[in-house]
């Protein structure tokens, strides 16, 4: 992979992570009783079913970054 493609991929991943963080935070604010780890796990399963990412490994990496960004617990299925 050339450097330009790698930079573009990183930019896309960053935007996806930012959007996921915003969406999950909005869901948590709308329904505060939902557990953070459950929200991250549900979003991960949904993305997996929709075929996001080049591989399951990449998708787990993205969702680990999302949980880290939000400072929420990491679900065991993503760890």
C-alpha positions, 0 to 999 in steps of 0.5 A: 500500500502506498503512503497516499492510500494509507493516509486516506485510509487513516483519514476515513477511519478517523472520521468513522471513529468520530461519527461513532463516538458522536452517535453513541454519546447521543444515544447514551444522553437520550437513554442514560440507563443504557450501559456504555459497554452494551452500546459499544457492543451493539454498534459493533455487532450492527457494523459487523452484520452490515459488512463494515471494515476490511476484516473483523480485526480492523472492525475490532480495532475501530471499536476499541478506539471508539471505547477508548475515545469515550472512556467507556468500558470495552466489551469482551467480544471486542477486547 
